[in-house]
Amino acid sequence: MSSTSGAPAQALPDTTHVASVRVGVRNLERSLAWYDHWFGLVAHALDEHGVLGLAPVGGAVILELVERPGAEQFGGHHTGLYHMALRVPERVDLARWLAHAAQQQLPLVGAADHFVSEAIYLTDPDGHGIEIYWDRPRSVWDGQVHLMTTASLDINDLFSELDTLAINSGTARVPPQTDMGHVHLQVADIDGTIAFLRDVIGFDLMMTFGRQAAFLATGGYHHDVGANTWASRGAPPAPDAMAHLEHVTFALPEGRAIEELQARVAAAGIPARADAGVIEVTDPSGNRLIFRSEAEAQESATP
């Protein structure tokens, strides 16, 4: 693990954040039932492109599903999504969710204490990785992101937040303030990813794990974007026949930041699709990233 002072020449605004993640699924009805049962994410009307938005009850759309009939589970040696990360506002929210998952015997991939946060990991029916986590108070880790690690989660201490472990599905629903805290990508090459996300897009490089993983953010956050090569070094993007990451949408505070980003992308000679308040680019590993002004992102995320 190594820390870094990797600030870009032209940084994204501090309030830039992940607004939503879009993934392909084999069966829309199956996925809708799964996300509703395990997280309490509710569906909103299909748009004209067949995209179904999911949101916490009373909250904004943070996940989008597109049906890809016959698609295989995501997996193997491909770039794409490592996990999308649902961030709950309080530690007790994470404790409730885990107690419910344990009662219902939901298979989990793992659990970890990252110093900056506590997290639980699982996969959905299409092989998409999911993290559900809460951040420790920023005063605990601000300026010390280099201490981010992976240690065992003290589940007994987490459960001490609860008066009872008998949690029903309604109580376990994620609260309205739940958002997409970050996204973690599988990439083909770390150096190329850093050169793109830091030097062109404008994220700060917060820390690296050698040439295996990198974590980038704005505003001193521990990471808005993670990237690793653990199962994807030199790999191609997932084929269309496989359920995979469709794109990640980031929200920027105002239109001028989008215009500045467009200028940097153009100066770097990177192909992009640009519209009023929106720019879409593809990273060196084939992952599609969309940047919208906050107003555009809120409009698209409003139930």
C-alpha positions, 0 to 999 in steps of 0.5 A: 500500500502507498499513499500519494499526493497525486493531484491533477493539474485541473481537478474536478469540483470537490462535490463531484460524486457518483450519481448512479450505476447502470448494469445489464441483467438477464431478467428484469422481473427477477432482478427487481424482486431481488433488489426489492427483497434484499435492499428495499429498492423500489422500481420506477417506470421504464423509460423509452429505452427500457431502463428501469430505475431503482431507488430507496423509498423516498430517495433518488434513483441510484441504480438502473437496470437494462434487460439483456435476455439470455445474458450470462452471469458476469465473470471471468477474465474481463474488465467492467464492474468489481462492485457498486457501493451502496452507502447507508447514512448510519452504522445502525443501518448497516447493522440492521441490514446485516442482521436481516441478511443473516436471518434470511441466510443470504450468501455473502462474499465477505465483510471488512473493516477498512478504517474509513468504513465498515462494509459487507460484500455480496453479488446479485443474480447476474454476478454484479458485485455489491458493497453495502457500507457506512463511512466512519465520521470524516474526522476519524480519517480525514487526511489519513486515507493512506491508512485505508486497509482491509481488516476483519469486521467486528460483527459482534460490535456492529450488532451492539448497535441493535436492541434486537437481532430479529429484524424484519424486511421492512426495518431492514430497508435501506433509508431514503438517504442511501446513495451510491457512495462509490464504484469500483472497476475492474481494469486492464492496467493501473498506470493507464487508468490513473493517467486517464482518471487523474490527468485527463478527467481530474480526480485526485489519486488518493492511494495505490496498492502497488500496480494492482489497485488505485483509489481516486476521489474528489474533495478529500474523500477516500474514493469515488472510484476504485480500480484493480487488476486482480482478475482483469490485468490485460483483459478485454471488456465483457462481451455483449452476451454477458451481463455487465456494467453499462455505464457509471454516471457522475454528477458535477455541481454546475455546467462550467465544470462540464465544459472544462472537462470537455476541453480536457478530453478534447485536448487529450484526443479522447473520443467523447459524446458531448451534449448540453450538460453531459459528456460520455467517455470510455476509459482505457479498459472499455468502461463507459463513464458519463458526467452530468451537471448536478441539475441534469443528474437530479432530473434524471434521478427524480422518481 
